[in-house]
Amino acid sequence: MGVYTFVCRNSGGEWTAKQHSGEIEASAATPYELQRRLVAAASAVDSACGVQSSFSMVSPSSAVFQVIVGAVGGGAMISGGAAVGGAAASGGGAAEAPKEEKKEEEKEESDDDMGFSLFD
């Protein structure tokens, strides 16, 4: 299992990232594309199955991105991070999005439903 942490910065409309303690670097026009490139680079270094990633905005022009290779068995992918950061990076395999549960709206009870009224 390998853990790769990147410091990401936006300067002049281009996002760049450098590994915190390593030699992997990448750049892209969007945070999403940068995440994809960093996951690909980390996966090329560490060939274990399964990728987990997390993208967190620190300020409007900086972020921290972490890739964990080999964290999940069976090639599944789990992703998370700030919604501002965009979609999470793909680990090469297609991951199914969790299905949203339908919530039934609670029906407001009126005074008539209770058999009495406050104004009687």
C-alpha positions in Angstrom: 0.0 0.0 0.0 1.3 3.4 -1.0 0.2 6.8 0.3 0.9 9.8 -1.9 0.2 13.4 -0.7 0.3 16.3 -3.1 0.2 20.1 -2.5 -1.9 21.7 -5.3 -1.8 25.3 -6.3 -3.7 27.4 -8.9 -1.7 30.1 -10.6 -2.7 32.0 -13.7 -5.5 29.5 -14.4 -3.3 26.4 -14.3 -3.3 23.9 -11.5 0.0 22.4 -10.5 0.8 19.7 -7.9 4.0 18.5 -6.3 4.3 15.4 -4.1 4.9 16.4 -0.5 7.8 14.0 0.0 8.6 12.6 -3.4 9.2 13.4 -7.0 5.8 13.1 -8.7 4.6 16.3 -10.3 1.7 17.2 -12.6 -0.2 20.1 -14.0 -3.6 20.6 -15.7 -6.2 23.3 -16.5 -8.8 22.0 -14.0 -8.6 20.4 -10.5 -10.5 17.4 -11.9 -8.0 16.8 -14.7 -5.1 17.3 -12.2 -6.6 14.6 -9.9 -6.9 12.2 -12.8 -3.3 12.7 -13.8 -2.0 12.3 -10.2 -4.0 9.1 -9.7 -2.5 7.7 -12.9 1.0 8.7 -11.8 0.6 7.2 -8.4 -0.9 4.0 -9.8 2.1 3.7 -12.3 4.5 3.8 -9.3 2.5 1.4 -7.1 0.8 -1.4 -9.0 -1.4 -2.6 -6.1 -5.2 -3.0 -6.7 -7.7 -0.4 -5.5 -7.3 3.4 -5.3 -8.7 5.8 -2.7 -8.4 9.5 -3.2 -9.3 12.7 -1.3 -9.2 16.3 -2.6 -9.6 19.1 -0.1 -9.6 22.8 -0.9 -7.5 24.8 1.6 -8.2 28.2 -0.1 -9.6 29.2 -3.5 -6.1 28.8 -5.0 -4.7 25.8 -3.1 -5.6 22.3 -2.1 -4.3 19.0 -0.7 -4.8 15.8 -2.7 -4.1 12.4 -1.3 -4.0 9.1 -3.2 -3.8 5.7 -1.4 -3.0 2.8 -3.7 -3.9 -0.7 -2.5 -6.2 0.6 0.3 -9.3 -1.3 -0.9 -9.5 -4.9 -1.8 -11.0 -6.2 -5.1 -10.3 -3.1 -7.2 -13.1 -1.0 -5.7 -12.7 2.7 -5.5 -13.8 5.0 -2.7 -13.5 8.7 -3.1 -14.3 11.8 -1.0 -13.3 15.4 -0.4 -14.7 18.8 -0.7 -17.5 19.4 -3.2 -15.8 22.6 -4.3 -12.9 20.5 -5.5 -14.9 18.8 -8.2 -15.5 15.2 -8.9 -13.1 12.6 -7.4 -10.6 11.0 -9.7 -11.2 7.7 -11.3 -8.8 4.8 -10.5 -9.0 3.3 -14.0 -12.0 1.1 -13.4 -15.6 2.2 -13.6 -17.1 2.7 -10.2 -20.8 2.7 -9.7 -22.3 5.8 -8.0 -24.3 5.0 -4.9 -28.0 5.1 -5.6 -29.9 7.9 -3.9 -32.6 6.8 -1.5 -36.0 8.3 -2.1 -37.3 10.1 0.9 -41.1 10.2 1.3 -42.3 13.7 2.2 -44.0 13.9 5.6 -47.6 15.0 5.3 -48.4 17.9 7.5 -51.3 17.2 9.8 -54.1 19.7 9.9 -56.4 20.5 12.9 -59.2 18.6 11.1 -57.1 15.3 11.2 -56.9 15.4 15.0 -60.7 15.5 15.6 -60.6 18.9 17.3 -59.7 22.5 16.6 -57.9 25.0 18.7 -60.5 27.6 17.9 -63.6 25.6 19.0 
